[in-house]
């Protein structure tokens, strides 16, 4: 984690303070005083980050012989077209194009600036540079910060991603199993009940994004609450698990677990159905309003957590509801009977999308969930529900 605040909230003074820490260049950090005259060289740095773990370039900082920032940290003269220049370099020299985030940090006088270029880990790798279409990866070594990957070794790069995918599956499966293990310790048997799992995880996890020992403070700062519930209630004990921490609640008989992992995983798993009497008939029932409340708290909590660990790469969001066959689904006065054995939805997301388009993401997920459970609802109804729920959450 390089900065402790959201990317676009970073100021000129924040960059000065960061440089004062003396953090050397490495796998995810590069200093440049000016844009190189050789634009392809700058493109190589961007592509190498995208092909590896992602990273950040800070323009306006000189580095010393030890690759550490060299004072004074005064930035470079303000140039209003710097953003356009960087975007043009990417468009011209990298294929496929890398989508970066740029923050121009201007001094209080308006005369100097730093330019932060955040390069997310890409799901379109390999990104090739220049007319020779060469692929590079970031090594973090001072002598060879970027190294070329020969075309005949591109399968290695792809295999590297496959290893990340396997790690993602392992982290996800372990988090799911923790809830099952908890139920066993409680001698609880939710057989026949609908169990929902919501998760967000980096698409290509490689190494921890934060120290597991920081998780208690991060969980407390990230958990979102509303009149209708809390995602990770601080009134309940936090239980350590490997590389993570879980908050468990059985308040009012609701079996509910939210897990946070140092690799960037956030997962909530809980029983969402109950036995209800409707129109004189008792049946296993789930209310869409309940699913909507959980989705609201989860997405807002996941967004806060990812902001605090400063992860900007691609994410995988998953919504899974098990044991749904013959489930009675209610939404206001509407009701339906689910025909599916289970429901599973996935979305490729980024933190930037969660920050700017969360209502639209929420609406898309809930509407598709309702439809998959056999319930026809209008987008207007879903939108109105989401607006009210998100307004109450904080």
C-alpha positions, 0 to 999 in steps of 0.5 A: 500500500503506497498511499493511505487515501483514495487515489484521486484524493492524493494531494501535492503535499501527500506526495511530498510526505510520501517521498520523504519516507524514502521508499525505493523503486520496486515491483510496484513503484517507479519515479521519473523526473520528466516524461522520457524523450523516448516515449516508447521507454515510458510505454514500456514501464506502463506495460510492464506494470500491467503485465505483472502486479500493477503499480504506480509511476510518480512523475516529478521525482528524481531518484538517487543511486539507490533508487530512492527519491532525491530531495528536494521534492518540488515537482515539475512546472505545471503543464496542463497537457501532461495528462493528454501526453501520457494518454497519447503515449499509451494509445500509440505504443501499447497494444492492447491499450492499458487503461490507467488512472491519472492524478495531477497533483498541483501545488497550492500556488498552481505553479508546480505539480506531481503526476501520479499514473496508477496502472492496474494489474491487467486482465488483457495481458500480454500488453505489447510495446512498440513496432517490434511488439515486445512484452515486458514485465516489472521485476523490481530489480534496480539493474533491470526494472523491466525485463523483456519476455521473448514471444516464445516465452509468452506462455510463461506469462500466461501460466503466471496468470493461471497460477494467480487464478488458482490462488484466487480459487483457493482463497475463495474456497477456504473462505466458503469453508470457514462458514461451514466449519462455524456451523459445525461448531455450533451444531447448526444445520441449515439443510434446506435453507437458502445460503447466500454468499457475496464476494469480491476478490482480486482477479489475479491475486499474487501476494498479500496487499496488507499485513494480516495484523492490520486487519482488525483496524481495517475491518472496524473502519470498513464495516458499513451499518444501517438501520437494517443491519451491519456487515461486520458488527464490531460488537461481535468477536473477530476470529483470526483465520489464515491470512485473514479475519472473520466476524461472526454474528448469530444475532436474532438467530441469523447465521452470518459471517463476513471474512476479510483477507490480506490478499484483498478478499471480502466475503459475506455468507449467511442463511437468507431464508426462513419459514414463513406463513403466507396465505395460510401456507408455511414454506421456506421463504426469502424476501428480495428486500433482505437480499437487497439489504445484504447487497447494499451493506456488502458492496459499500463495505468491500469498497471501503476495504479496497480503498484502505488497502489501495487496490486498483486492479481488476476484481471479480464479484460473485453472488451465489445463492444455494438451495433455491429450488422450490424456494418461495420468493417475496417482494412486497405483494409479489411472489414466485417459486424458484425453479433453479437449484442455485443462482450464481452471478459474476461481474468483472469490476474495478474499485473505480467502478465501485466508487463511481457506479455502485448504484448501477452495479447494485441495480444490475445484480439485484434485478438479475437475481430476482429474475433468476429466482423467478420474480418479475420486477421492474427496473423502476421498483429495483431502483427505488429500493436501492436508492432508499437502502443506500441512502440509509447506509454509512 
